[in-house]
Amino acid sequence: MGRPSATLFLALCALIGGTIAVESDIVIVPTSNEWKLIPTANEEFIDFPIQNYILEVKGTKPENVDRDPVYEDGKFTPKEHTKIVRLRTPYDVDRNGKSGDDLGFIAWNPIHYTKGFDVFIEFCHQNAKSYREEPCDGATEQIWAWDFQQDRVSLSCNGILEYEIIYEYGEYTTNEFGDCNLFGSKKITQIDFRHLEGWYYRGVEKIIPFVTSAAPFATSTPRIPDEPRMCDCWNARCGWCTNLDCAVKYEFADAEDGITIISKLWWRRTNNIVLYNPDGVKIGEIGFSRRAVFLEGCVKCGMMRRVPFTKGELSEWTVSLFEGVLKVSVEGVEVVNTQLIGECKEVYAEISYIAFSRSTCEGQFFATPDMEFGKHLRDGTCDGKCEPLDL
């Protein structure tokens, strides 16, 4: 999908509105694991209480796809294989006195495109995201799962978390019925599929929350190396960066010196410092590469700052958010100094845990006495993936 703008919104509306509604006789049996065929690419209305059941959609990864489609006059061009599900509620009266049942839509791509975004949720801040890499770990057979909870919605493929947004941090005011929180509070009773012909769906009863609550750290820890590894949290054991056992407890926003890391860098791919609030909820990430620094997160304060080209693959970076100012230094030279404002500053002032994503065994950081380490970080081997460090 394209950039999250008014142009994108209008183009998606055109894409959705251009189909012919077809009333379907499909009836879901939410407690059944039986896969049901989606017979057409047009609208297929289905009774589905999406807040009570995980929506799973199964299909095959498309082959021989143009991953860099043409964008005409800077406008959004819908991708050929974009999948769309529109969410509907019982008829209600909006703030303008008009009745309707359309709450919004969710959309995603089954492959990673070179440009634009791959996941989109209408009516939420930070509603669009590009995949980190090929989704589903590149698998041909894909099972996508949308999990709507009271406080968040997540999208995974073959058990790999691809996207998540917290409603509280995604509030947006253009929805005629309210804001992003409605996806958790307003009853959703019906959905309809677009552009999913030949795919299958089913409802899976929820057993446990998708994101587990933060567990307290142990009061005593073994000896930690002075420069421990930046173990990658983007894996199943770490819950795709949701498990605090793979994190460091650290009042990052209150630390004047921030954190200094030594990491292998790429030109396009970023290394990421994952940021969590005191409840262990992920609120954002700082990404850095050989060309730029990115700030992405739960509120709409994403930014990108160019940095001088770093010649060596292993570089020393210092990152700080002290007093709401994002500062980044490379090899001792300050390259970013940006004051955060408003909600962005308020949210990022709450950082109490950090973790690392898309890092390698070569990546290390300088430990400080006030850091407490999750159990998967304490042996310095990243659960056996890296060689032990000297203590």
C-alpha positions in Angstrom: 0.0 0.0 0.0 1.0 3.6 -0.5 1.8 6.4 1.9 -0.8 7.1 4.7 -2.3 10.3 3.3 -5.5 11.7 2.1 -4.5 10.6 -1.4 -4.1 7.0 -0.1 -7.4 7.1 1.7 -9.3 8.3 -1.4 -7.6 5.8 -3.6 -8.5 2.9 -1.3 -12.0 4.1 -1.1 -12.1 4.1 -4.9 -10.7 0.6 -4.9 -13.2 -0.6 -2.4 -16.2 1.3 -3.6 -15.7 0.2 -7.2 -16.8 -3.4 -6.5 -20.4 -4.7 -6.8 -22.0 -5.9 -3.6 -23.0 -9.5 -3.6 -25.1 -10.8 -0.7 -23.5 -14.1 0.4 -25.1 -17.1 2.1 -21.9 -17.9 3.9 -22.5 -18.5 7.6 -19.6 -18.7 9.9 -19.4 -21.3 12.6 -17.0 -19.5 15.0 -16.2 -22.6 17.2 -15.3 -24.7 14.1 -11.8 -25.1 12.7 -13.2 -25.9 9.3 -11.8 -23.6 6.5 -14.5 -21.9 4.4 -13.9 -20.8 0.8 -14.2 -17.1 -0.2 -15.8 -17.6 -3.6 -15.6 -14.2 -5.2 -13.3 -11.1 -5.3 -16.3 -8.8 -4.7 -18.1 -8.1 -1.4 -18.8 -11.1 0.7 -20.8 -10.2 3.8 -20.3 -12.6 6.7 -21.6 -12.6 10.3 -18.4 -12.6 12.4 -17.9 -11.3 15.9 -14.3 -10.3 15.3 -13.7 -9.1 18.9 -14.6 -12.6 20.2 -12.8 -14.7 17.6 -9.5 -14.5 15.8 -10.0 -14.1 12.1 -7.7 -16.4 10.2 -7.3 -16.1 6.4 -5.4 -18.8 4.4 -4.0 -18.5 0.9 -0.9 -18.9 -1.3 1.8 -16.3 -1.8 1.5 -14.7 -5.2 4.4 -15.3 -7.6 6.0 -13.2 -10.4 4.7 -10.0 -8.9 5.9 -6.5 -9.8 7.2 -5.3 -6.4 7.8 -1.8 -7.6 4.6 -0.7 -9.3 4.2 2.7 -11.0 3.0 5.6 -8.9 1.3 8.0 -11.3 1.7 11.8 -10.5 2.7 11.0 -7.0 -0.7 9.4 -6.3 -1.3 6.1 -4.5 -1.5 3.1 -6.8 -3.4 0.1 -5.2 -1.3 -3.0 -5.3 -2.5 -5.9 -7.3 -2.7 -8.3 -4.4 -3.8 -6.1 -1.5 -6.3 -7.9 0.7 -9.1 -5.9 2.3 -11.6 -6.6 5.1 -14.3 -4.0 6.0 -15.7 -4.0 9.5 -19.4 -3.4 10.2 -21.4 -2.7 13.3 -25.1 -2.7 14.0 -26.7 0.4 12.5 -26.0 3.5 14.7 -26.2 7.2 14.5 -23.0 9.1 14.1 -22.0 12.5 15.5 -23.6 14.2 12.5 -27.0 12.5 12.9 -26.5 10.1 10.0 -27.0 6.4 10.3 -24.6 3.8 9.1 -22.8 0.5 9.9 -19.4 1.1 8.4 -16.7 1.2 11.1 -13.6 1.1 8.7 -11.4 -1.3 7.0 -8.2 -3.2 7.5 -5.9 -4.1 4.6 -2.6 -5.9 4.0 -0.3 -7.3 1.4 0.7 -11.0 1.3 4.2 -9.9 0.0 6.6 -7.1 0.7 6.7 -4.3 -1.8 9.7 -2.1 -2.5 7.8 1.2 -1.9 4.9 2.3 0.3 3.2 0.4 3.1 2.1 -3.2 3.5 -0.5 -2.9 6.3 -3.2 -0.3 6.8 -5.9 0.3 9.4 -8.4 3.1 8.8 -9.0 5.8 11.4 -5.9 5.3 13.6 -2.7 7.3 13.9 0.4 5.2 12.9 -2.1 3.1 10.9 0.3 2.1 8.1 3.4 0.0 8.2 5.9 -1.6 5.8 7.1 -5.1 6.6 10.5 -5.5 8.1 11.2 -8.2 5.5 9.3 -10.8 3.4 6.2 -11.7 5.6 5.5 -15.2 6.8 9.3 -15.8 6.7 8.9 -16.1 2.9 6.6 -19.1 3.1 4.4 -19.9 0.1 1.5 -21.2 2.2 0.3 -18.4 4.4 -2.2 -18.2 7.4 -2.9 -14.6 8.4 -4.5 -13.9 11.8 -6.2 -10.7 12.8 -6.6 -10.5 16.6 -8.8 -7.7 17.9 -8.5 -7.1 21.6 -9.9 -4.5 24.0 -6.8 -2.4 23.9 -5.0 -3.4 20.6 -5.1 -5.2 17.3 -2.4 -7.4 15.9 -1.7 -9.1 12.6 0.5 -12.2 12.4 1.3 -14.7 9.6 2.3 -18.3 10.3 2.7 -17.3 14.0 5.1 -14.4 13.2 3.9 -11.0 14.4 3.8 -8.6 11.5 1.9 -5.6 12.9 0.4 -4.3 16.1 -1.2 -1.0 17.2 -2.4 0.1 20.7 -5.7 1.9 20.4 -4.8 4.4 23.1 -1.8 5.6 21.1 -3.7 5.5 17.8 -6.5 7.9 18.5 -7.7 9.7 15.5 -10.7 12.1 15.2 -11.9 11.8 11.6 -14.0 8.7 12.2 -17.6 9.8 12.2 -18.4 7.4 15.0 -15.4 8.2 17.1 -11.7 7.2 17.1 -9.3 4.3 17.0 -10.5 3.0 20.4 -13.8 2.0 18.7 -12.1 -1.1 17.3 -11.9 -2.4 20.9 -15.1 -0.9 22.4 -17.7 -0.8 19.6 -19.4 -4.1 18.8 -18.3 -5.5 15.4 -20.8 -8.1 14.2 -20.1 -8.4 10.4 -17.2 -8.2 8.0 -16.9 -8.3 4.3 -14.0 -9.5 2.2 -12.6 -7.7 -0.9 -10.0 -9.2 -3.3 -9.7 -12.5 -1.5 -11.2 -14.8 -4.1 -10.0 -18.4 -3.8 -8.7 -17.8 -0.2 -10.1 -19.4 2.9 -11.2 -18.1 6.3 -12.2 -19.4 9.7 -12.8 -18.2 13.2 -10.6 -19.4 16.0 -11.9 -19.0 19.6 -9.6 -16.8 21.8 -7.9 -18.6 24.6 -5.1 -16.3 25.9 -4.2 -12.7 25.0 -1.9 -12.3 22.1 0.5 -10.2 24.2 1.4 -11.4 27.7 1.7 -9.1 30.6 5.1 -8.0 31.7 6.7 -10.3 34.3 8.8 -8.8 37.1 12.6 -9.1 36.8 14.6 -11.2 39.2 16.0 -9.3 42.1 19.5 -10.8 41.7 21.2 -11.5 38.4 24.5 -13.2 37.4 27.5 -11.2 36.3 26.8 -9.2 33.2 29.5 -8.4 30.7 30.5 -4.7 30.6 29.5 -4.7 26.9 26.7 -7.2 26.6 25.3 -8.3 23.2 22.3 -6.7 21.5 20.3 -9.9 21.3 17.6 -9.7 18.6 14.1 -9.9 20.1 12.4 -10.5 16.8 11.8 -14.2 17.2 9.2 -16.5 18.7 10.9 -17.0 22.0 10.8 -13.3 22.6 7.2 -13.0 21.4 8.3 -10.9 18.5 9.6 -8.2 20.8 6.8 -8.4 23.3 8.5 -10.5 26.0 10.4 -8.5 28.6 12.6 -11.5 29.3 14.5 -10.2 26.2 14.6 -6.6 27.3 16.7 -4.4 29.6 14.9 -2.5 32.4 16.3 1.1 32.0 14.8 4.5 32.6 16.0 5.5 29.1 14.2 8.9 28.9 15.8 10.0 32.3 19.3 8.9 31.3 21.3 12.0 30.2 23.9 9.9 28.5 21.3 7.6 26.8 22.8 4.4 25.5 25.9 3.7 23.5 26.0 0.8 21.1 28.5 -0.8 18.7 26.7 -2.4 15.8 27.1 -3.6 12.3 25.1 -1.3 10.0 23.5 -1.6 6.6 22.4 0.9 4.0 18.7 0.2 3.8 18.0 -2.2 6.6 17.9 -0.6 10.1 19.0 -1.8 13.5 16.2 -0.9 16.0 16.1 0.0 19.7 12.6 -1.1 20.9 11.0 1.1 23.5 8.5 0.1 26.2 6.4 1.9 28.8 6.4 0.9 32.5 3.6 -1.7 31.8 5.8 -3.4 29.2 3.8 -2.1 26.2 5.8 -1.4 23.2 5.4 2.3 22.3 8.0 2.8 19.6 11.3 2.1 18.0 14.4 4.1 17.1 15.9 2.7 13.8 19.3 3.6 12.6 21.3 2.7 9.4 24.3 3.9 7.5 22.1 6.6 5.9 19.5 7.8 8.3 17.8 7.6 11.8 14.1 6.9 12.1 11.7 7.4 15.0 8.6 5.2 14.7 5.9 4.5 17.2 2.5 4.4 18.7 1.8 8.2 18.3 2.1 10.2 15.1 5.6 11.7 15.6 7.5 9.6 13.1 10.5 11.3 11.6 13.6 10.6 9.6 16.9 12.4 9.8 19.8 12.0 7.4 23.2 11.2 8.9 26.7 11.5 7.4 27.8 8.3 5.6 29.6 6.0 8.0 32.4 4.2 6.2 32.9 1.2 8.6 30.3 -1.5 9.1 30.9 -1.5 12.8 30.1 1.9 14.2 29.7 3.4 17.7 26.3 5.2 18.2 25.0 7.1 21.2 21.2 7.6 21.4 19.4 9.7 24.0 15.9 10.9 24.6 16.7 12.9 27.7 14.2 15.7 28.5 12.3 15.0 25.3 15.2 15.7 22.9 16.2 13.0 20.5 20.0 13.1 20.2 22.2 10.8 18.1 25.9 10.8 17.9 28.1 8.7 15.5 31.7 8.1 16.5 31.4 11.1 18.9 29.9 13.5 16.4 26.3 14.7 17.0 24.2 14.1 13.8 20.7 14.4 15.2 19.2 16.9 17.7 15.4 17.1 17.6 13.0 18.4 20.3 9.9 16.2 20.6 6.7 18.0 21.3 3.1 17.4 22.4 1.8 13.8 22.8 5.0 12.5 21.2 7.1 14.0 24.0 4.7 12.8 26.7 4.5 9.2 25.5 8.3 8.8 25.0 9.0 10.2 28.5 7.5 7.0 29.9 10.2 4.6 28.5 11.2 2.1 31.2 12.4 -0.9 29.1 14.5 -1.2 25.9 15.3 -4.2 23.6 17.0 -4.6 20.3 15.7 -5.8 17.0 17.4 -6.7 13.7 20.8 -6.9 15.4 23.6 -9.5 14.9 26.0 -11.2 17.3 28.5 -8.5 16.5 26.3 -5.9 18.1 27.1 -4.8 21.7 26.2 -2.0 24.1 27.7 -0.4 27.1 26.0 -1.5 30.4 25.4 0.9 33.3 24.9 0.0 37.0 21.2 1.0 36.8 20.3 -1.5 34.1 18.5 -4.8 34.9 18.6 -7.6 32.3 15.9 -10.0 31.2 16.8 -13.6 31.7 17.4 -14.3 28.0 20.1 -11.6 27.9 22.2 -12.7 30.9 24.5 -15.3 29.5 25.7 -13.2 26.6 25.0 -15.9 24.0 21.5 -14.8 23.0 20.1 -18.2 23.9 23.0 -20.0 22.3 22.9 -18.2 19.0 26.2 -16.3 19.6 29.6 -17.2 21.1 30.0 -16.5 24.9 31.5 -13.2 25.9 34.4 -12.8 28.4 33.2 -11.6 31.8 
